[in-house]
């Protein structure tokens, strides 16, 4: 930049920006004396710099990253969206019990995947009953992923309602769902679907031996669903165990935390709470 005619060497020295001042974002004030007219020097932007996002946001964004990238549409400058937990495990591992207790402890919503099974109304009932509902191919993944992503952004969704008596969705009926501060996504395939992995702030796998899983499932199906032990065993050997080995147990590699499903419930809850605390995801809760 050239100074106006008549500037002497001292004036030129005073008018040059101080490198140290520029680096810090401020310029040193010039001595109060008449100055010859000159072209205005560039001034720092007087607008206040945007404050850094809260520590909770930064930690959550870092911890929620996965090989697939950060959570979709996550913006740490916005009000913090719901904290999303993904909980998976084999049938009978204790994942639902853990998810329910975490929802109670955190005041969050347990979001199960069962209502997202495909609507089989176009098939005869005799064919519907033959379908393997332990196969992830029967989940309507595009709709499920859209709904969980919307809840993770703090939006409200209309979740479908599934009738397992007819293996169809209830026509013209849905459930309005809002996540609140914590969203706990729980199901066999919660850690299997790659589309869901980037959404979670914390991924939890509940591990239990196959013999214990079968024992718990047998007790539940006989006492709560009126099935015979023989029918439970046949179904477990034919569909449940093979599907668990093919899809559910391998998804443990996607977990941030593996919890022993044989342990006491309060111990499992404390393991998860400790991990949430370590990741800065309980700010404002405790």
N, C-alpha and C positions, 0 to 999 in steps of 0.2 A: 504494500500500500504506500503511496507517495503522500507526503505531508503537503499542506498548502504552502505557497511561496512565502518566504520570510521566516520559516522555522529555523532556529539555530540548533546546534548539536545537542544542547542540554534538553531542549524541548523534545527533540526526536527521541532521546534516551528515555524521557519520562513517559512518552506516549506509547512506547512499545509494551506489549503485554508481558507481565511477569510469568515466566514458565511455571514457577511453583504455585502461583495463584491460580493459573488456569487448571493445573492438575487437581487442585482441591475444589474447583468449581466457583471460586471467588476471585476478584481483582483487587489489588491494593489501591486504596484511595490516593489520588494525586494531590500534591500540596496545593493549597488554596492560593492561586495567583492567576492573573489573567493569562489566558491561552489563546494563541492565534487560531483562527478558524481552520478546521481540518475535516476530513472525511470521518464520520463516526466509526469508532472501533466496534467490532462484534462484541455483544454483551452476552453473558450466560442467560439461559432461559429462566425468567423470574418465576415461572410456575413451579409450585412445590412438586418435588419428586414423589412418585407413588410409593406408599409405604410397602415394605416387604410383607408378604403374606404371613399370617401367624404361624408359629412353630408347628402347631398341630397340622396345618394344611401341608407344610413342606414335608413333614415326616410321613404323612399319609400318602402324599403323591409319590414319594420315593419308594415306600414299602409296597404300594399297590402296583408297581411296575412288574411286568412279566415278560417272557420272551416275545409276547405278542404286542407289547407296548403299553403305554399308560391307559388309564380308564378313559373311555370315549367321552368327549365333550367335557372333560374335567378342566375347570378353570379356578385356580386357587384364589383369584381375586373376588370370586362370587361368594355368597354365604355358603358355608361348608355343607355339602350334600350329605345324605345319610351315610353312615359307616356300614359297609356291606361285608358280611361274613358268608363264606361258602362252606357248608359242612356236608361231607360225603362219608360213605361207609357201606358195608354190605348189609343186607337185610338181617336184622337181629343184632347188629353191632352196638346199638345204643345211640345212634346218631339223632334220632327223633327226640328221645328223652333229653339228650344234651341240648338240642336246639330249643326245646320248650323251656328248659330251665334258664338258658341264657336270655331268651326273650323276656322271661319274667324278671330276671335280675337286672337287665339293662333297660327294661321298658320298651323293648323293640317288637318287631313283627316277625314271626316265623312264616316264611314263604315256602310252601312245599311245591313240588313239581307235578303232583298227581293230576291236577286239573288240566294239564297240557298234553295228555294223551290224545292221539288222533281220534276224531269222531268217526266211528265205524258204522254209522247209520246206513250206509249204502250196501252193507254186507248182511246176509242172512244171519240170524242169531247163532245158528249152528256153526257158522264159520268164525264169528266174533270170539266165541269161547275158546277157540283153538289158538288164538293169537298169544304170543309170548310177551306179556307185559313187563318182563324183566329185560327186554331188549330196548336199547336206547333209540332204535329206529322208529319205535311207536310214539316217541315224543315229538310234538310239533315244534321243532327247535326255532324256526324263524320268529314265530309269535312269542315264544318264551324269552328269547334273547331281547326282542324289542321291549317287552314288558319290564324285564329286570333292569335294562338300561334306563328306561324311563323312570322307574322307581329310584334308581341310583342318582338321577338328576333332581330328585325331589318332586317329581310329577305324580299324578294320580292315574291309575289304570282301571279298566273294567276287566277283571279276570273271569275266564269262562268257568262254568260249573260242570263237573263231569259226573255222570251216573254210572257207577261200576256194576249196577244190576243189569243194565242194558248195553254197557260199553259204548255209550254215546254221550255227547254233550247235551245238556238240558237246553232245548230250543228257547231262544229269546230270553235267556236268563244269564246274568253275570253278577259279579260281586265287585263293588267299588273298593279299591285298595289304595291306601297311602302308607308310605314306609315309616314316617316319623324319623327319629334320630338314628335308629339302628334297624337294618334289614338283614335278616338271617335266612339265607337261601339254603334249603336242606333237601337232600334227595340222593338216591342211588348214584345219579349221574351229575351231581352238582360240580364235581371236579373233572368230569370226563369231557364235557363239551368245551372245546377250545374257545368258542365265541363268548363264553361266560367268564373265562379266567381273568381277563384284564379288568373286569368290573369290580372284583373283590378287593377289599383292603386286607383281608386275612383269609387264608384258605386252610381249612381244618379237615383232617381225615381221622375218623374213629376206627381204630384197628382192633379186631377181635378174632380169635381162632374160629375156624369153620365149625367145629363141634359145638362151641358155645352159641354161635349164630343160629345153628339149627335148633338147638334146645330152646332158645328164646322164641324162635318163630313157631315151633311146634306148640308151645304153651299158649302163645297169642292166638293162633289160628283155631285151636281146639276150644279155648275158653271164650274168645270174643267173636269168632266167626262161625262156630258150630261145625267145623270140619272134622273128619275122622283122622286119627294119627296116620293111617295108611295113605290117605289122600295127600296129606301134608308131606309125607316122606316121598311119595311118587313125584309130586310137583317139584320138590326141592332138588331131587336128583336129576330130573329131566330138564328143568329150565333155570332154577334159581342159582344153583352152584356153578353150572357152566357159564352163565352170564356174569356172575361175580368174578370168576377167574379171568374172563375175557375182557371185561370193561371196568368193573368197579375197583378191584384190587390194584390193577395197573395205574389207576388215577391217583394213587397215593403219592406218586412222584411229583405231582403238581401241588402238593400241600406245603404250606409254610410251617405247619405244626401237626404232628401226628400224636394223637391222644390214645392211651391204652383203654380200650373199651371194657376191659375186665375190672377196672378200678372203680372206686366209689364215686358217686355222682358229684359230690361236693369237691372232691379232689380234681375231677375233670374240669369243672367250672372254674376252679382257681387257676388251673393251667392256662385256660383261655384268657381269663381276666389278667393274669400276669403278662401274657404276650401282648394283649391290647394295651396295657399300661406301658410296656417297654417301647411299643411303637408310637406312643403318644396319641392313642385313639380313644382315651377316656377323659380327655380334657373337657371340663364342663360337666362331667358326670359324677366324678368323685370329689 
